[in-house]
Amino acid sequence: MVDYTNLIFAVENDELVMYAVAKSTGKPYRHTCPQASFEAVACALEEAPDGLTRDQLREGTGLAWSRIAVALLFLDERSIIERKGRRGQLCIPATEAVLLDAMTEYHAVREGA
């Protein structure tokens, strides 16, 4: 089980990196999402103003679940999307410019802002 309240994001080598701690073991771990994958998730969400489920994102982008999860957690933390339904299954854009806002936040993290 992951504690999603203590996530840390960074950008390293053109990858969005999420650091978290497993609740069950207390061990830290990390997952990554390359910039191109992050952009693919943001684009898909921008093109679906009524939102997409994680399954629809997986089907539409062909990305690994972990990459989708990292992108969604980052976008949700930055208030670019809203997650609704059971376990945040439905992801709804909170802005009309999902890609622009996503990349602005991505580059802000990369620059250490």
Backbone torsions as a table, in degrees:
resi	resn	phi	psi	omega
1	MET	NA	135.6	-177.4
2	VAL	-102.8	141.0	174.8
3	ASP	-90.7	100.5	-176.0
4	TYR	-79.9	4.3	178.4
5	THR	-88.8	-14.4	-177.1
6	ASN	-121.3	47.1	179.2
7	LEU	-82.8	144.4	173.4
8	ILE	-125.3	131.7	178.8
9	PHE	-112.5	145.2	175.5
10	ALA	-146.7	164.6	172.0
11	VAL	-119.5	119.2	-179.3
12	GLU	-131.8	126.9	178.3
13	ASN	51.5	47.4	179.0
14	ASP	60.4	30.5	174.6
15	GLU	-129.6	136.6	171.2
16	LEU	-77.1	124.9	-177.4
17	VAL	-115.4	130.9	177.2
18	MET	-111.9	124.4	175.1
19	TYR	-104.7	135.2	179.6
20	ALA	-146.0	174.3	177.8
21	VAL	-125.9	130.8	177.6
22	ALA	-72.7	125.3	179.9
23	LYS	-60.9	-41.4	-173.6
24	SER	-68.0	-35.5	-176.2
25	THR	-112.9	-18.4	-176.5
26	GLY	76.4	6.5	-178.4
27	LYS	-86.8	136.2	176.8
28	PRO	-76.1	152.1	174.2
29	TYR	-151.5	172.3	-178.9
30	ARG	-141.0	150.0	172.2
31	HIS	-129.4	152.5	-178.6
32	THR	-124.8	158.4	175.8
33	CYS	-142.1	107.2	178.8
34	PRO	-57.2	152.2	-177.4
35	GLN	-53.6	-43.0	-179.0
36	ALA	-62.6	-38.1	177.9
37	SER	-68.6	-41.4	177.9
38	PHE	-60.3	-44.7	178.3
39	GLU	-62.8	-38.5	179.8
40	ALA	-63.2	-41.2	178.0
41	VAL	-65.6	-46.3	-179.8
42	ALA	-61.7	-42.9	178.5
43	CYS	-61.7	-45.5	-179.4
44	ALA	-60.9	-40.7	179.4
45	LEU	-70.1	-36.5	178.5
46	GLU	-64.6	-34.9	-178.8
47	GLU	-80.1	-2.3	-178.5
48	ALA	-127.7	77.7	-175.8
49	PRO	-59.9	-21.6	177.4
50	ASP	-87.6	-3.0	176.4
51	GLY	98.5	167.3	178.4
52	LEU	-137.6	151.4	171.7
53	THR	-85.4	166.3	176.5
54	ARG	-62.3	-36.0	178.0
55	ASP	-63.1	-41.7	178.4
56	GLN	-65.1	-38.8	176.4
57	LEU	-63.1	-42.8	179.7
58	ARG	-62.5	-46.2	-179.5
59	GLU	-64.7	-42.0	-176.5
60	GLY	-75.1	-30.7	-176.5
61	THR	-104.2	-24.7	-177.0
62	GLY	72.2	14.4	-177.6
63	LEU	-82.0	159.2	175.6
64	ALA	-66.8	148.5	-179.1
65	TRP	-56.1	-41.2	-176.7
66	SER	-64.0	-36.8	178.6
67	ARG	-68.2	-40.8	177.3
68	ILE	-63.4	-43.8	-179.1
69	ALA	-61.1	-44.4	179.0
70	VAL	-61.4	-47.0	180.0
71	ALA	-60.4	-45.8	-178.0
72	LEU	-66.1	-41.2	178.5
73	LEU	-62.8	-40.4	178.1
74	PHE	-66.2	-47.3	-179.7
75	LEU	-63.1	-37.5	178.1
76	ASP	-68.5	-44.5	179.8
77	GLU	-60.6	-33.8	-178.6
78	ARG	-90.0	7.3	177.8
79	SER	61.0	31.9	177.0
80	ILE	-90.3	-26.8	173.8
81	ILE	-130.5	162.6	171.6
82	GLU	-117.6	138.5	178.8
83	ARG	-107.9	128.0	-176.8
84	LYS	-128.5	165.9	176.4
85	GLY	83.7	-175.0	-178.5
86	ARG	-60.2	120.1	178.6
87	ARG	56.7	30.3	177.7
88	GLY	66.3	30.9	-173.9
89	GLN	-62.4	-39.6	-178.4
90	LEU	-94.0	127.5	-179.1
91	CYS	-111.7	117.8	-175.2
92	ILE	-115.3	130.1	177.1
93	PRO	-59.7	134.4	177.2
94	ALA	-98.9	1.3	-178.9
95	THR	-145.7	157.8	177.7
96	GLU	-80.6	-19.1	-176.2
97	ALA	-113.0	62.1	-176.1
98	VAL	-57.8	-49.3	-177.1
99	LEU	-62.7	-47.0	-179.5
100	LEU	-61.5	-47.1	179.7
101	ASP	-65.1	-40.2	179.5
102	ALA	-62.4	-45.5	-177.7
103	MET	-72.0	-31.6	174.7
104	THR	-61.9	-46.0	178.6
105	GLU	-66.9	-41.1	177.5
106	TYR	-56.4	-49.3	-177.4
107	HIS	-72.4	-30.0	174.9
108	ALA	-63.3	-41.8	177.2
109	VAL	-66.4	-42.3	178.8
110	ARG	-58.2	-38.7	-178.4
111	GLU	-84.3	-1.0	177.5
112	GLY	83.3	16.5	-179.8
113	ALA	-78.1	NA	NA
